[in-house]
């Protein structure tokens, strides 16, 4: 009992001395003002209410979008669809990370480290060994985590948690490969020689997989029992776009040039990426979050990490597409698809069989035509866009009026919005709903991302 009294007395003394700066007042923790940072390439969509659904005649008689007043919170949204260039950054990161992992694992199996490579002229794969291969350079925290977690790994990945050495640049020129081990790893990333033609060896895109985890908050909130780890979901996704969609989507049609060049060639860098499944778009969002937070962790000490990037909900997408206009048919208002000079206002198929009437045969650059009231480009036409919502024709009858959304893991039909370069004007209307299966890729479907706005909510003024 005496020891307990002494402990309480010491604790009281420490507390009274340690917080003298607050003069004994309730001032809270982590003082200072927090300022939101607008993500690069995004625009703030101020939250507010709007009439979701079809305000005009339902020409197709689908009856899946009755009018309903709903409210959405503020968020940032990409000004344009994700481009080929931006998605290639994701692909290149996954490719380089895959190579580094293979090099580190091979170095680990042979017991090679950076120190063991010293003295050799060209270096060795020891330069790419895991950072924990040299315990003398590890912090106390890293050493503890390695001894108790990372050295054990997981059932799915025995190397889980081990850090790669990213300070050493990868060698891309085959003539400069440092040793046979490095050559072996690089060779494993390409298709076999017998699959090559015209003297070109192609990367094996099946090797490009992105692994990430996420917390199923919906399931955790509804569960009556269970631990946190029971709701952590692990995903592994092949992330390379399906370039064959240009062939498969159009029978009896010559689209080989688009299949061959559209994704990888610099000429199409600023065009929207297509051939991306819903699952791949989700993986891109997870990578973008990881990529930014990794930078913050390495460069911005003490700075809060960002909120996750994600796909927009169906309600957020329609709200954004309207650009502050109430009951409009298109992002620019309407009801016409031409301006007063007779020029088309979006990239779509204006006439039967005439894809080029709007001066575009396929897609156009992501920042084309005039933006809407929220400075968002091509919210109608060019490429249709994945949303995070599952499609149910009766959804508007039962979804909440506050941040409405349908999250149904068992429903593989996902809402796509906005219409595309190959669609008629009906699908360009902001209220038109459409869907595609999550595991499908199309030459006319892309996506853009959003990020929740942190802080005091801003509200939009109705027009």
Secondary structure as the mmCIF struct_conf table of DSSP 4:
data_model
#
loop_
_struct_conf.conf_type_id
_struct_conf.id
_struct_conf.beg_label_comp_id
_struct_conf.beg_label_asym_id
_struct_conf.beg_label_seq_id
_struct_conf.end_label_comp_id
_struct_conf.end_label_asym_id
_struct_conf.end_label_seq_id
HELX_RH_AL_P HELX_RH_AL_P1 UNK A 2 UNK A 18
TURN_TY1_P TURN_TY1_P1 UNK A 19 UNK A 19
HELX_RH_3T_P HELX_RH_3T_P1 UNK A 20 UNK A 22
TURN_TY1_P TURN_TY1_P2 UNK A 23 UNK A 24
BEND BEND1 UNK A 29 UNK A 30
BEND BEND2 UNK A 32 UNK A 32
HELX_LH_PP_P HELX_LH_PP_P1 UNK A 38 UNK A 39
TURN_TY1_P TURN_TY1_P3 UNK A 40 UNK A 41
STRN STRN1 UNK A 42 UNK A 45
STRN STRN2 UNK A 47 UNK A 47
STRN STRN3 UNK A 48 UNK A 52
BEND BEND3 UNK A 53 UNK A 53
BEND BEND4 UNK A 56 UNK A 56
TURN_TY1_P TURN_TY1_P4 UNK A 59 UNK A 60
STRN STRN4 UNK A 68 UNK A 72
STRN STRN5 UNK A 75 UNK A 78
BEND BEND5 UNK A 79 UNK A 80
HELX_LH_PP_P HELX_LH_PP_P2 UNK A 81 UNK A 82
STRN STRN6 UNK A 83 UNK A 83
HELX_RH_AL_P HELX_RH_AL_P2 UNK A 84 UNK A 109
TURN_TY1_P TURN_TY1_P5 UNK A 110 UNK A 111
TURN_TY1_P TURN_TY1_P6 UNK A 114 UNK A 114
HELX_RH_3T_P HELX_RH_3T_P2 UNK A 115 UNK A 117
TURN_TY1_P TURN_TY1_P7 UNK A 118 UNK A 119
TURN_TY1_P TURN_TY1_P8 UNK A 121 UNK A 122
HELX_RH_3T_P HELX_RH_3T_P3 UNK A 125 UNK A 128
BEND BEND6 UNK A 129 UNK A 129
HELX_RH_3T_P HELX_RH_3T_P4 UNK A 131 UNK A 133
HELX_RH_3T_P HELX_RH_3T_P5 UNK A 135 UNK A 137
BEND BEND7 UNK A 138 UNK A 138
HELX_RH_AL_P HELX_RH_AL_P3 UNK A 140 UNK A 145
HELX_RH_PI_P HELX_RH_PI_P1 UNK A 146 UNK A 150
TURN_TY1_P TURN_TY1_P9 UNK A 151 UNK A 152
BEND BEND8 UNK A 155 UNK A 156
TURN_TY1_P TURN_TY1_P10 UNK A 158 UNK A 161
HELX_LH_PP_P HELX_LH_PP_P3 UNK A 162 UNK A 164
BEND BEND9 UNK A 167 UNK A 168
HELX_LH_PP_P HELX_LH_PP_P4 UNK A 169 UNK A 171
HELX_RH_3T_P HELX_RH_3T_P6 UNK A 174 UNK A 176
BEND BEND10 UNK A 179 UNK A 179
HELX_RH_AL_P HELX_RH_AL_P4 UNK A 180 UNK A 188
TURN_TY1_P TURN_TY1_P11 UNK A 189 UNK A 189
STRN STRN7 UNK A 190 UNK A 190
HELX_RH_3T_P HELX_RH_3T_P7 UNK A 193 UNK A 195
STRN STRN8 UNK A 197 UNK A 197
TURN_TY1_P TURN_TY1_P12 UNK A 198 UNK A 199
STRN STRN9 UNK A 200 UNK A 200
STRN STRN10 UNK A 203 UNK A 203
HELX_RH_3T_P HELX_RH_3T_P8 UNK A 205 UNK A 207
STRN STRN11 UNK A 209 UNK A 215
HELX_RH_AL_P HELX_RH_AL_P5 UNK A 217 UNK A 222
BEND BEND11 UNK A 224 UNK A 225
HELX_RH_3T_P HELX_RH_3T_P9 UNK A 228 UNK A 231
STRN STRN12 UNK A 232 UNK A 238
BEND BEND12 UNK A 240 UNK A 240
TURN_TY1_P TURN_TY1_P13 UNK A 243 UNK A 244
HELX_RH_AL_P HELX_RH_AL_P6 UNK A 245 UNK A 248
TURN_TY1_P TURN_TY1_P14 UNK A 249 UNK A 249
BEND BEND13 UNK A 250 UNK A 250
TURN_TY1_P TURN_TY1_P15 UNK A 251 UNK A 252
HELX_RH_AL_P HELX_RH_AL_P7 UNK A 256 UNK A 261
TURN_TY1_P TURN_TY1_P16 UNK A 262 UNK A 264
BEND BEND14 UNK A 265 UNK A 265
HELX_RH_3T_P HELX_RH_3T_P10 UNK A 266 UNK A 268
TURN_TY1_P TURN_TY1_P17 UNK A 269 UNK A 270
STRN STRN13 UNK A 271 UNK A 272
HELX_LH_PP_P HELX_LH_PP_P5 UNK A 273 UNK A 273
BEND BEND15 UNK A 275 UNK A 275
HELX_RH_AL_P HELX_RH_AL_P8 UNK A 278 UNK A 299
BEND BEND16 UNK A 300 UNK A 300
TURN_TY1_P TURN_TY1_P18 UNK A 301 UNK A 302
HELX_LH_PP_P HELX_LH_PP_P6 UNK A 303 UNK A 308
STRN STRN14 UNK A 309 UNK A 311
HELX_LH_PP_P HELX_LH_PP_P7 UNK A 312 UNK A 313
HELX_RH_AL_P HELX_RH_AL_P9 UNK A 314 UNK A 322
TURN_TY1_P TURN_TY1_P19 UNK A 323 UNK A 324
TURN_TY1_P TURN_TY1_P20 UNK A 326 UNK A 327
BEND BEND17 UNK A 329 UNK A 329
STRN STRN15 UNK A 330 UNK A 330
TURN_TY1_P TURN_TY1_P21 UNK A 331 UNK A 332
STRN STRN16 UNK A 333 UNK A 333
BEND BEND18 UNK A 335 UNK A 335
BEND BEND19 UNK A 337 UNK A 337
STRN STRN17 UNK A 338 UNK A 338
TURN_TY1_P TURN_TY1_P22 UNK A 340 UNK A 341
BEND BEND20 UNK A 342 UNK A 342
STRN STRN18 UNK A 344 UNK A 344
BEND BEND21 UNK A 345 UNK A 346
BEND BEND22 UNK A 348 UNK A 348
STRN STRN19 UNK A 351 UNK A 351
TURN_TY1_P TURN_TY1_P23 UNK A 352 UNK A 353
STRN STRN20 UNK A 354 UNK A 354
BEND BEND23 UNK A 355 UNK A 356
TURN_TY1_P TURN_TY1_P24 UNK A 357 UNK A 358
BEND BEND24 UNK A 359 UNK A 359
BEND BEND25 UNK A 361 UNK A 362
STRN STRN21 UNK A 365 UNK A 365
BEND BEND26 UNK A 366 UNK A 367
BEND BEND27 UNK A 369 UNK A 369
TURN_TY1_P TURN_TY1_P25 UNK A 373 UNK A 374
BEND BEND28 UNK A 375 UNK A 375
BEND BEND29 UNK A 377 UNK A 377
BEND BEND30 UNK A 379 UNK A 383
STRN STRN22 UNK A 384 UNK A 390
HELX_LH_PP_P HELX_LH_PP_P8 UNK A 391 UNK A 391
TURN_TY1_P TURN_TY1_P26 UNK A 393 UNK A 394
HELX_RH_AL_P HELX_RH_AL_P10 UNK A 395 UNK A 398
BEND BEND31 UNK A 399 UNK A 399
BEND BEND32 UNK A 401 UNK A 401
STRN STRN23 UNK A 402 UNK A 402
BEND BEND33 UNK A 403 UNK A 403
TURN_TY1_P TURN_TY1_P27 UNK A 409 UNK A 410
STRN STRN24 UNK A 413 UNK A 417
BEND BEND34 UNK A 418 UNK A 418
TURN_TY1_P TURN_TY1_P28 UNK A 421 UNK A 422
BEND BEND35 UNK A 423 UNK A 423
HELX_RH_3T_P HELX_RH_3T_P11 UNK A 425 UNK A 428
BEND BEND36 UNK A 429 UNK A 429
TURN_TY1_P TURN_TY1_P29 UNK A 430 UNK A 431
STRN STRN25 UNK A 434 UNK A 437
TURN_TY1_P TURN_TY1_P30 UNK A 438 UNK A 439
TURN_TY1_P TURN_TY1_P31 UNK A 443 UNK A 444
STRN STRN26 UNK A 445 UNK A 446
STRN STRN27 UNK A 449 UNK A 452
HELX_LH_PP_P HELX_LH_PP_P9 UNK A 453 UNK A 454
BEND BEND37 UNK A 455 UNK A 456
HELX_LH_PP_P HELX_LH_PP_P10 UNK A 457 UNK A 458
STRN STRN28 UNK A 459 UNK A 459
HELX_LH_PP_P HELX_LH_PP_P11 UNK A 460 UNK A 462
#
